[in-house]
Amino acid sequence: MNIDLKDKRALVTGANSGIGREIALALGRNGASVVVNYITHPEDAEQVVADIKESGADALAIQADVSDPESVSAMFEQMERKWGGIDLLVNNAGIDGTRAMGWEIDPGDFAKVIQVNLLGAFHCAREALQRMTKAGAGVILNLTSVHEEIPWSGYAAYAASKAALSMLTKTLSQEAAPHGVRVLALAPGAVKTPINKSVWSDPASYKDLLTKIPLGRMAEAREIGEMAVLLLSSASGYVTGTTVFVDGGMTDFPSFEHGG
């Protein structure tokens, strides 16, 4: 299969590290022009831009806080001035928050996770859809998580935000489909990135994690990037309003492998 995203204009939030970085690089390898959104570590964002340009595509780093609608609006306006519009949006930016039981979590910490993970995706989708529905084309890919389905003790805000983002995806898809715009979600499972190094670098924690994954390994961030490109391309042109799980079978109830 030859995926060609030449002439497509993409924006990836939280693209200076981890999964977002790999999605941005994969889009660039397949010909798309990419906005690399970031909020901190501009040097990392500029390195992603340099890597994309080295692959032959265009790229631009833009700092914006996705939880701030004015900041998001300014980012989209800057992208429009640069390339004239947007074809592909990847809502990847997210935080997991501070671990705490639901009755102990600080309300401000809970709200912050919702503001970034859910409202941040909404602010970006709103700006993108205003443009895409007028153009009669476009794709929005929201990064949820296996925790849109699997509860995660100590991270109620994160799990709630991802479950809500799943339903936002479905609703926006229903609204946007008559305008030729697809909206769908990609839900990663356990992915080996710097942010969770404390888990995969500790033998005991890593061994326990693998019991939850039927395929017996963590995903590499590059694998998520490649799936994102597939879902954003015309090869998935009949896919909308759903979540594609890329989790090695984590949502397949592996504890029941030997029966109930």
Beta strands, then each sheet from edge to edge (+ up, - down):
strand 1: 9-12
strand 2: 33-38
strand 3: 59-63
strand 4: 88-91
strand 5: 138-143
strand 6: 181-188
strand 7: 191-192
strand 8: 219-220
strand 9: 243-246
sheet 1: 3+ 2+ 1+ 4+ 5+ 6+ 9+
sheet 2: 7+ 8+
end
